[in-house]
Amino acid sequence: MSTSSKSISSIQMGKCFSISQGTAWYFMQKVGKTMKSSQKYTLEKLINVDGFMVGEK
């Protein structure tokens, strides 16, 4: 999401991770909010996310 000047669409993300468009949109909103709140603490190296859980409790 943050490697390009334009973000990936929630439709594309949903297809990529085999999740619904709505779930992808919600995930992207959460990530965007987190990225905005952490502007004060910028990352200096590449961060990779190996995976994430959707709907698990």
PDB file of N, CA, C, O and CB in Angstrom:
ATOM      1  N   MET A   1       0.806  -1.193   0.000  1.00  0.00           N
ATOM      2  CA  MET A   1       0.000   0.000   0.000  1.00  0.00           C
ATOM      3  C   MET A   1       0.847   1.254   0.000  1.00  0.00           C
ATOM      4  O   MET A   1       0.475   2.251  -0.619  1.00  0.00           O
ATOM      5  CB  MET A   1      -0.916   0.000   1.178  1.00  0.00           C
ATOM      6  N   SER A   2       1.974   1.223   0.679  1.00  0.00           N
ATOM      7  CA  SER A   2       2.756   2.452   0.806  1.00  0.00           C
ATOM      8  C   SER A   2       3.946   2.491  -0.139  1.00  0.00           C
ATOM      9  O   SER A   2       4.744   3.425  -0.063  1.00  0.00           O
ATOM     10  CB  SER A   2       3.236   2.611   2.223  1.00  0.00           C
ATOM     11  N   THR A   3       4.095   1.517  -1.023  1.00  0.00           N
ATOM     12  CA  THR A   3       5.249   1.509  -1.910  1.00  0.00           C
ATOM     13  C   THR A   3       5.013   2.250  -3.214  1.00  0.00           C
ATOM     14  O   THR A   3       5.951   2.439  -3.988  1.00  0.00           O
ATOM     15  CB  THR A   3       5.643   0.105  -2.207  1.00  0.00           C
ATOM     16  N   SER A   4       3.785   2.672  -3.475  1.00  0.00           N
ATOM     17  CA  SER A   4       3.506   3.404  -4.702  1.00  0.00           C
ATOM     18  C   SER A   4       2.815   4.720  -4.365  1.00  0.00           C
ATOM     19  O   SER A   4       2.262   4.894  -3.278  1.00  0.00           O
ATOM     20  CB  SER A   4       2.637   2.560  -5.661  1.00  0.00           C
ATOM     21  N   SER A   5       2.860   5.639  -5.322  1.00  0.00           N
ATOM     22  CA  SER A   5       2.227   6.933  -5.076  1.00  0.00           C
ATOM     23  C   SER A   5       0.705   6.799  -5.040  1.00  0.00           C
ATOM     24  O   SER A   5       0.024   7.569  -4.363  1.00  0.00           O
ATOM     25  CB  SER A   5       2.644   7.945  -6.153  1.00  0.00           C
ATOM     26  N   LYS A   6       0.179   5.821  -5.769  1.00  0.00           N
ATOM     27  CA  LYS A   6      -1.255   5.538  -5.733  1.00  0.00           C
ATOM     28  C   LYS A   6      -1.443   4.218  -5.000  1.00  0.00           C
ATOM     29  O   LYS A   6      -0.667   3.280  -5.182  1.00  0.00           O
ATOM     30  CB  LYS A   6      -1.875   5.482  -7.181  1.00  0.00           C
ATOM     31  N   SER A   7      -2.453   4.154  -4.190  1.00  0.00           N
ATOM     32  CA  SER A   7      -2.704   2.944  -3.414  1.00  0.00           C
ATOM     33  C   SER A   7      -3.371   1.874  -4.282  1.00  0.00           C
ATOM     34  O   SER A   7      -3.987   2.180  -5.303  1.00  0.00           O
ATOM     35  CB  SER A   7      -3.581   3.265  -2.191  1.00  0.00           C
ATOM     36  N   ILE A   8      -3.240   0.650  -3.868  1.00  0.00           N
ATOM     37  CA  ILE A   8      -3.933  -0.454  -4.514  1.00  0.00           C
ATOM     38  C   ILE A   8      -5.419  -0.362  -4.142  1.00  0.00           C
ATOM     39  O   ILE A   8      -5.752   0.101  -3.051  1.00  0.00           O
ATOM     40  CB  ILE A   8      -3.318  -1.841  -4.087  1.00  0.00           C
ATOM     41  N   SER A   9      -6.297  -0.788  -5.021  1.00  0.00           N
ATOM     42  CA  SER A   9      -7.727  -0.717  -4.711  1.00  0.00           C
ATOM     43  C   SER A   9      -8.123  -1.869  -3.790  1.00  0.00           C
ATOM     44  O   SER A   9      -7.454  -2.901  -3.743  1.00  0.00           O
ATOM     45  CB  SER A   9      -8.571  -0.749  -6.010  1.00  0.00           C
ATOM     46  N   SER A  10      -9.202  -1.677  -3.071  1.00  0.00           N
ATOM     47  CA  SER A  10      -9.675  -2.736  -2.182  1.00  0.00           C
ATOM     48  C   SER A  10     -10.142  -3.953  -2.987  1.00  0.00           C
ATOM     49  O   SER A  10     -10.101  -5.077  -2.485  1.00  0.00           O
ATOM     50  CB  SER A  10     -10.818  -2.215  -1.289  1.00  0.00           C
ATOM     51  N   ILE A  11     -10.577  -3.741  -4.210  1.00  0.00           N
ATOM     52  CA  ILE A  11     -10.971  -4.863  -5.073  1.00  0.00           C
ATOM     53  C   ILE A  11      -9.745  -5.707  -5.403  1.00  0.00           C
ATOM     54  O   ILE A  11      -9.783  -6.934  -5.313  1.00  0.00           O
ATOM     55  CB  ILE A  11     -11.649  -4.350  -6.381  1.00  0.00           C
ATOM     56  N   GLN A  12      -8.651  -5.038  -5.789  1.00  0.00           N
ATOM     57  CA  GLN A  12      -7.415  -5.753  -6.101  1.00  0.00           C
ATOM     58  C   GLN A  12      -6.874  -6.471  -4.873  1.00  0.00           C
ATOM     59  O   GLN A  12      -6.442  -7.620  -4.970  1.00  0.00           O
ATOM     60  CB  GLN A  12      -6.362  -4.787  -6.650  1.00  0.00           C
ATOM     61  N   MET A  13      -6.894  -5.814  -3.725  1.00  0.00           N
ATOM     62  CA  MET A  13      -6.381  -6.427  -2.510  1.00  0.00           C
ATOM     63  C   MET A  13      -7.230  -7.631  -2.123  1.00  0.00           C
ATOM     64  O   MET A  13      -6.693  -8.653  -1.697  1.00  0.00           O
ATOM     65  CB  MET A  13      -6.347  -5.407  -1.366  1.00  0.00           C
ATOM     66  N   GLY A  14      -8.541  -7.525  -2.266  1.00  0.00           N
ATOM     67  CA  GLY A  14      -9.424  -8.637  -1.962  1.00  0.00           C
ATOM     68  C   GLY A  14      -9.114  -9.859  -2.810  1.00  0.00           C
ATOM     69  O   GLY A  14      -9.069 -10.981  -2.306  1.00  0.00           O
ATOM     70  N   LYS A  15      -8.901  -9.635  -4.095  1.00  0.00           N
ATOM     71  CA  LYS A  15      -8.555 -10.740  -4.990  1.00  0.00           C
ATOM     72  C   LYS A  15      -7.191 -11.325  -4.643  1.00  0.00           C
ATOM     73  O   LYS A  15      -7.016 -12.543  -4.669  1.00  0.00           O
ATOM     74  CB  LYS A  15      -8.567 -10.269  -6.447  1.00  0.00           C
ATOM     75  N   CYS A  16      -6.237 -10.480  -4.324  1.00  0.00           N
ATOM     76  CA  CYS A  16      -4.873 -10.916  -4.012  1.00  0.00           C
ATOM     77  C   CYS A  16      -4.844 -11.817  -2.779  1.00  0.00           C
ATOM     78  O   CYS A  16      -4.110 -12.805  -2.753  1.00  0.00           O
ATOM     79  CB  CYS A  16      -3.964  -9.703  -3.794  1.00  0.00           C
ATOM     80  N   PHE A  17      -5.638 -11.485  -1.757  1.00  0.00           N
ATOM     81  CA  PHE A  17      -5.622 -12.234  -0.499  1.00  0.00           C
ATOM     82  C   PHE A  17      -6.840 -13.139  -0.325  1.00  0.00           C
ATOM     83  O   PHE A  17      -7.043 -13.706   0.749  1.00  0.00           O
ATOM     84  CB  PHE A  17      -5.541 -11.276   0.662  1.00  0.00           C
ATOM     85  N   SER A  18      -7.646 -13.276  -1.367  1.00  0.00           N
ATOM     86  CA  SER A  18      -8.848 -14.124  -1.338  1.00  0.00           C
ATOM     87  C   SER A  18      -9.786 -13.761  -0.188  1.00  0.00           C
ATOM     88  O   SER A  18     -10.262 -14.627   0.546  1.00  0.00           O
ATOM     89  CB  SER A  18      -8.449 -15.593  -1.226  1.00  0.00           C
ATOM     90  N   ILE A  19     -10.039 -12.453  -0.050  1.00  0.00           N
ATOM     91  CA  ILE A  19     -10.977 -11.949   0.944  1.00  0.00           C
ATOM     92  C   ILE A  19     -11.980 -11.049   0.226  1.00  0.00           C
ATOM     93  O   ILE A  19     -11.759 -10.654  -0.919  1.00  0.00           O
ATOM     94  CB  ILE A  19     -10.235 -11.176   2.094  1.00  0.00           C
ATOM     95  N   SER A  20     -13.070 -10.729   0.896  1.00  0.00           N
ATOM     96  CA  SER A  20     -14.081  -9.888   0.248  1.00  0.00           C
ATOM     97  C   SER A  20     -13.561  -8.457   0.092  1.00  0.00           C
ATOM     98  O   SER A  20     -12.638  -8.039   0.791  1.00  0.00           O
ATOM     99  CB  SER A  20     -15.401  -9.895   1.062  1.00  0.00           C
ATOM    100  N   GLN A  21     -14.160  -7.729  -0.822  1.00  0.00           N
ATOM    101  CA  GLN A  21     -13.780  -6.335  -1.045  1.00  0.00           C
ATOM    102  C   GLN A  21     -14.024  -5.525   0.220  1.00  0.00           C
ATOM    103  O   GLN A  21     -13.228  -4.649   0.561  1.00  0.00           O
ATOM    104  CB  GLN A  21     -14.564  -5.733  -2.234  1.00  0.00           C
ATOM    105  N   GLY A  22     -15.120  -5.811   0.918  1.00  0.00           N
ATOM    106  CA  GLY A  22     -15.439  -5.086   2.154  1.00  0.00           C
ATOM    107  C   GLY A  22     -14.394  -5.296   3.242  1.00  0.00           C
ATOM    108  O   GLY A  22     -14.005  -4.353   3.930  1.00  0.00           O
ATOM    109  N   THR A  23     -13.946  -6.533   3.390  1.00  0.00           N
ATOM    110  CA  THR A  23     -12.908  -6.838   4.377  1.00  0.00           C
ATOM    111  C   THR A  23     -11.609  -6.150   4.004  1.00  0.00           C
ATOM    112  O   THR A  23     -10.923  -5.603   4.868  1.00  0.00           O
ATOM    113  CB  THR A  23     -12.692  -8.356   4.493  1.00  0.00           C
ATOM    114  N   ALA A  24     -11.264  -6.174   2.713  1.00  0.00           N
ATOM    115  CA  ALA A  24     -10.041  -5.510   2.250  1.00  0.00           C
ATOM    116  C   ALA A  24     -10.123  -4.008   2.499  1.00  0.00           C
ATOM    117  O   ALA A  24      -9.146  -3.396   2.931  1.00  0.00           O
ATOM    118  CB  ALA A  24      -9.803  -5.790   0.751  1.00  0.00           C
ATOM    119  N   TRP A  25     -11.281  -3.415   2.231  1.00  0.00           N
ATOM    120  CA  TRP A  25     -11.458  -1.975   2.447  1.00  0.00           C
ATOM    121  C   TRP A  25     -11.273  -1.642   3.930  1.00  0.00           C
ATOM    122  O   TRP A  25     -10.580  -0.683   4.273  1.00  0.00           O
ATOM    123  CB  TRP A  25     -12.860  -1.513   1.959  1.00  0.00           C
ATOM    124  N   TYR A  26     -11.897  -2.440   4.809  1.00  0.00           N
ATOM    125  CA  TYR A  26     -11.797  -2.214   6.256  1.00  0.00           C
ATOM    126  C   TYR A  26     -10.344  -2.331   6.712  1.00  0.00           C
ATOM    127  O   TYR A  26      -9.868  -1.503   7.489  1.00  0.00           O
ATOM    128  CB  TYR A  26     -12.685  -3.221   7.030  1.00  0.00           C
ATOM    129  N   PHE A  27      -9.642  -3.350   6.234  1.00  0.00           N
ATOM    130  CA  PHE A  27      -8.228  -3.538   6.574  1.00  0.00           C
ATOM    131  C   PHE A  27      -7.401  -2.335   6.123  1.00  0.00           C
ATOM    132  O   PHE A  27      -6.551  -1.844   6.866  1.00  0.00           O
ATOM    133  CB  PHE A  27      -7.682  -4.832   5.929  1.00  0.00           C
ATOM    134  N   MET A  28      -7.655  -1.863   4.902  1.00  0.00           N
ATOM    135  CA  MET A  28      -6.903  -0.726   4.369  1.00  0.00           C
ATOM    136  C   MET A  28      -7.177   0.540   5.173  1.00  0.00           C
ATOM    137  O   MET A  28      -6.268   1.349   5.365  1.00  0.00           O
ATOM    138  CB  MET A  28      -7.254  -0.498   2.897  1.00  0.00           C
ATOM    139  N   GLN A  29      -8.403   0.731   5.645  1.00  0.00           N
ATOM    140  CA  GLN A  29      -8.722   1.884   6.484  1.00  0.00           C
ATOM    141  C   GLN A  29      -7.937   1.829   7.792  1.00  0.00           C
ATOM    142  O   GLN A  29      -7.399   2.842   8.238  1.00  0.00           O
ATOM    143  CB  GLN A  29     -10.234   1.943   6.771  1.00  0.00           C
ATOM    144  N   LYS A  30      -7.871   0.651   8.403  1.00  0.00           N
ATOM    145  CA  LYS A  30      -7.138   0.477   9.660  1.00  0.00           C
ATOM    146  C   LYS A  30      -5.648   0.737   9.467  1.00  0.00           C
ATOM    147  O   LYS A  30      -5.020   1.408  10.286  1.00  0.00           O
ATOM    148  CB  LYS A  30      -7.357  -0.937  10.216  1.00  0.00           C
ATOM    149  N   VAL A  31      -5.082   0.204   8.383  1.00  0.00           N
ATOM    150  CA  VAL A  31      -3.657   0.414   8.102  1.00  0.00           C
ATOM    151  C   VAL A  31      -3.383   1.887   7.841  1.00  0.00           C
ATOM    152  O   VAL A  31      -2.406   2.440   8.345  1.00  0.00           O
ATOM    153  CB  VAL A  31      -3.206  -0.434   6.895  1.00  0.00           C
ATOM    154  N   GLY A  32      -4.250   2.527   7.049  1.00  0.00           N
ATOM    155  CA  GLY A  32      -4.078   3.962   6.751  1.00  0.00           C
ATOM    156  C   GLY A  32      -4.131   4.814   8.004  1.00  0.00           C
ATOM    157  O   GLY A  32      -3.334   5.738   8.166  1.00  0.00           O
ATOM    158  N   LYS A  33      -5.064   4.508   8.890  1.00  0.00           N
ATOM    159  CA  LYS A  33      -5.181   5.247  10.147  1.00  0.00           C
ATOM    160  C   LYS A  33      -3.932   5.057  11.007  1.00  0.00           C
ATOM    161  O   LYS A  33      -3.434   6.005  11.614  1.00  0.00           O
ATOM    162  CB  LYS A  33      -6.433   4.797  10.923  1.00  0.00           C
ATOM    163  N   THR A  34      -3.437   3.833  11.049  1.00  0.00           N
ATOM    164  CA  THR A  34      -2.228   3.542  11.820  1.00  0.00           C
ATOM    165  C   THR A  34      -1.025   4.263  11.232  1.00  0.00           C
ATOM    166  O   THR A  34      -0.197   4.796  11.971  1.00  0.00           O
ATOM    167  CB  THR A  34      -1.968   2.033  11.863  1.00  0.00           C
ATOM    168  N   MET A  35      -0.924   4.282   9.911  1.00  0.00           N
ATOM    169  CA  MET A  35       0.203   4.954   9.263  1.00  0.00           C
ATOM    170  C   MET A  35       0.166   6.459   9.538  1.00  0.00           C
ATOM    171  O   MET A  35       1.212   7.072   9.753  1.00  0.00           O
ATOM    172  CB  MET A  35       0.188   4.689   7.744  1.00  0.00           C
ATOM    173  N   LYS A  36      -1.024   7.057   9.532  1.00  0.00           N
ATOM    174  CA  LYS A  36      -1.144   8.490   9.817  1.00  0.00           C
ATOM    175  C   LYS A  36      -0.751   8.800  11.255  1.00  0.00           C
ATOM    176  O   LYS A  36      -0.078   9.795  11.523  1.00  0.00           O
ATOM    177  CB  LYS A  36      -2.573   8.970   9.551  1.00  0.00           C
ATOM    178  N   SER A  37      -1.181   7.934  12.187  1.00  0.00           N
ATOM    179  CA  SER A  37      -0.902   8.199  13.601  1.00  0.00           C
ATOM    180  C   SER A  37       0.566   7.973  13.947  1.00  0.00           C
ATOM    181  O   SER A  37       1.033   8.443  14.984  1.00  0.00           O
ATOM    182  CB  SER A  37      -1.778   7.318  14.482  1.00  0.00           C
ATOM    183  N   SER A  38       1.298   7.262  13.094  1.00  0.00           N
ATOM    184  CA  SER A  38       2.696   6.994  13.395  1.00  0.00           C
ATOM    185  C   SER A  38       3.658   7.883  12.612  1.00  0.00           C
ATOM    186  O   SER A  38       4.853   7.591  12.562  1.00  0.00           O
ATOM    187  CB  SER A  38       3.004   5.553  13.114  1.00  0.00           C
ATOM    188  N   GLN A  39       3.168   8.962  12.000  1.00  0.00           N
ATOM    189  CA  GLN A  39       4.036   9.847  11.229  1.00  0.00           C
ATOM    190  C   GLN A  39       5.149  10.441  12.091  1.00  0.00           C
ATOM    191  O   GLN A  39       6.222  10.781  11.595  1.00  0.00           O
ATOM    192  CB  GLN A  39       3.216  10.964  10.598  1.00  0.00           C
ATOM    193  N   LYS A  40       4.877  10.555  13.362  1.00  0.00           N
ATOM    194  CA  LYS A  40       5.871  11.098  14.274  1.00  0.00           C
ATOM    195  C   LYS A  40       7.053  10.133  14.439  1.00  0.00           C
ATOM    196  O   LYS A  40       8.172  10.555  14.731  1.00  0.00           O
ATOM    197  CB  LYS A  40       5.232  11.397  15.635  1.00  0.00           C
ATOM    198  N   TYR A  41       6.794   8.839  14.250  1.00  0.00           N
ATOM    199  CA  TYR A  41       7.807   7.801  14.440  1.00  0.00           C
ATOM    200  C   TYR A  41       8.028   7.069  13.118  1.00  0.00           C
ATOM    201  O   TYR A  41       7.529   5.961  12.922  1.00  0.00           O
ATOM    202  CB  TYR A  41       7.383   6.802  15.560  1.00  0.00           C
ATOM    203  N   THR A  42       8.764   7.686  12.234  1.00  0.00           N
ATOM    204  CA  THR A  42       8.955   7.113  10.908  1.00  0.00           C
ATOM    205  C   THR A  42       9.841   5.874  10.962  1.00  0.00           C
ATOM    206  O   THR A  42      10.738   5.757  11.797  1.00  0.00           O
ATOM    207  CB  THR A  42       9.560   8.149   9.967  1.00  0.00           C
ATOM    208  N   LEU A  43       9.556   4.950  10.036  1.00  0.00           N
ATOM    209  CA  LEU A  43      10.353   3.739   9.919  1.00  0.00           C
ATOM    210  C   LEU A  43      11.559   4.029   9.051  1.00  0.00           C
ATOM    211  O   LEU A  43      11.464   4.776   8.077  1.00  0.00           O
ATOM    212  CB  LEU A  43       9.521   2.573   9.337  1.00  0.00           C
ATOM    213  N   GLU A  44      12.687   3.447   9.397  1.00  0.00           N
ATOM    214  CA  GLU A  44      13.908   3.717   8.660  1.00  0.00           C
ATOM    215  C   GLU A  44      14.329   2.565   7.757  1.00  0.00           C
ATOM    216  O   GLU A  44      15.211   2.731   6.914  1.00  0.00           O
ATOM    217  CB  GLU A  44      15.011   4.031   9.615  1.00  0.00           C
ATOM    218  N   LYS A  45      13.714   1.409   7.924  1.00  0.00           N
ATOM    219  CA  LYS A  45      14.073   0.250   7.117  1.00  0.00           C
ATOM    220  C   LYS A  45      12.810  -0.356   6.514  1.00  0.00           C
ATOM    221  O   LYS A  45      11.695  -0.004   6.897  1.00  0.00           O
ATOM    222  CB  LYS A  45      14.837  -0.801   7.964  1.00  0.00           C
ATOM    223  N   LEU A  46      12.999  -1.264   5.572  1.00  0.00           N
ATOM    224  CA  LEU A  46      11.891  -1.946   4.924  1.00  0.00           C
ATOM    225  C   LEU A  46      11.209  -2.885   5.912  1.00  0.00           C
ATOM    226  O   LEU A  46      11.877  -3.645   6.614  1.00  0.00           O
ATOM    227  CB  LEU A  46      12.377  -2.720   3.686  1.00  0.00           C
ATOM    228  N   ILE A  47       9.891  -2.835   5.966  1.00  0.00           N
ATOM    229  CA  ILE A  47       9.103  -3.691   6.840  1.00  0.00           C
ATOM    230  C   ILE A  47       8.271  -4.626   5.969  1.00  0.00           C
ATOM    231  O   ILE A  47       7.562  -4.176   5.069  1.00  0.00           O
ATOM    232  CB  ILE A  47       8.196  -2.848   7.793  1.00  0.00           C
ATOM    233  N   ASN A  48       8.357  -5.912   6.236  1.00  0.00           N
ATOM    234  CA  ASN A  48       7.572  -6.903   5.496  1.00  0.00           C
ATOM    235  C   ASN A  48       6.537  -7.523   6.412  1.00  0.00           C
ATOM    236  O   ASN A  48       6.818  -7.817   7.574  1.00  0.00           O
ATOM    237  CB  ASN A  48       8.482  -7.995   4.895  1.00  0.00           C
ATOM    238  N   VAL A  49       5.345  -7.720   5.886  1.00  0.00           N
ATOM    239  CA  VAL A  49       4.282  -8.408   6.617  1.00  0.00           C
ATOM    240  C   VAL A  49       4.099  -9.753   5.937  1.00  0.00           C
ATOM    241  O   VAL A  49       3.752  -9.821   4.758  1.00  0.00           O
ATOM    242  CB  VAL A  49       2.932  -7.573   6.639  1.00  0.00           C
ATOM    243  N   ASP A  50       4.333 -10.818   6.683  1.00  0.00           N
ATOM    244  CA  ASP A  50       4.232 -12.161   6.114  1.00  0.00           C
ATOM    245  C   ASP A  50       2.787 -12.613   5.944  1.00  0.00           C
ATOM    246  O   ASP A  50       2.488 -13.407   5.051  1.00  0.00           O
ATOM    247  CB  ASP A  50       4.973 -13.148   6.986  1.00  0.00           C
ATOM    248  N   GLY A  51       1.901 -12.123   6.781  1.00  0.00           N
ATOM    249  CA  GLY A  51       0.510 -12.524   6.687  1.00  0.00           C
ATOM    250  C   GLY A  51      -0.318 -11.833   7.745  1.00  0.00           C
ATOM    251  O   GLY A  51       0.208 -11.146   8.621  1.00  0.00           O
ATOM    252  N   PHE A  52      -1.611 -12.023   7.654  1.00  0.00           N
ATOM    253  CA  PHE A  52      -2.503 -11.470   8.650  1.00  0.00           C
ATOM    254  C   PHE A  52      -3.729 -12.356   8.741  1.00  0.00           C
ATOM    255  O   PHE A  52      -4.057 -13.078   7.800  1.00  0.00           O
ATOM    256  CB  PHE A  52      -2.890 -10.012   8.313  1.00  0.00           C
ATOM    257  N   MET A  53      -4.400 -12.297   9.870  1.00  0.00           N
ATOM    258  CA  MET A  53      -5.581 -13.109  10.107  1.00  0.00           C
ATOM    259  C   MET A  53      -6.823 -12.237   9.945  1.00  0.00           C
ATOM    260  O   MET A  53      -6.842 -11.089  10.388  1.00  0.00           O
ATOM    261  CB  MET A  53      -5.537 -13.759  11.518  1.00  0.00           C
ATOM    262  N   VAL A  54      -7.846 -12.776   9.319  1.00  0.00           N
ATOM    263  CA  VAL A  54      -9.098 -12.065   9.138  1.00  0.00           C
ATOM    264  C   VAL A  54     -10.192 -12.892   9.806  1.00  0.00           C
ATOM    265  O   VAL A  54     -10.415 -14.049   9.452  1.00  0.00           O
ATOM    266  CB  VAL A  54      -9.407 -11.818   7.619  1.00  0.00           C
ATOM    267  N   GLY A  55     -10.870 -12.284  10.776  1.00  0.00           N
ATOM    268  CA  GLY A  55     -12.008 -12.939  11.397  1.00  0.00           C
ATOM    269  C   GLY A  55     -11.679 -13.935  12.490  1.00  0.00           C
ATOM    270  O   GLY A  55     -12.578 -14.632  12.961  1.00  0.00           O
ATOM    271  N   GLU A  56     -10.449 -14.029  12.907  1.00  0.00           N
ATOM    272  CA  GLU A  56     -10.065 -14.945  13.973  1.00  0.00           C
ATOM    273  C   GLU A  56     -10.240 -14.284  15.329  1.00  0.00           C
ATOM    274  O   GLU A  56     -10.038 -13.078  15.463  1.00  0.00           O
ATOM    275  CB  GLU A  56      -8.618 -15.412  13.792  1.00  0.00           C
ATOM    276  N   LYS A  57     -10.611 -15.058  16.326  1.00  0.00           N
ATOM    277  CA  LYS A  57     -10.745 -14.540  17.677  1.00  0.00           C
ATOM    278  C   LYS A  57      -9.840 -15.283  18.612  1.00  0.00           C
ATOM    279  O   LYS A  57      -9.810 -14.989  19.807  1.00  0.00           O
ATOM    280  CB  LYS A  57     -12.180 -14.629  18.155  1.00  0.00           C
TER     281      LYS A  57
END
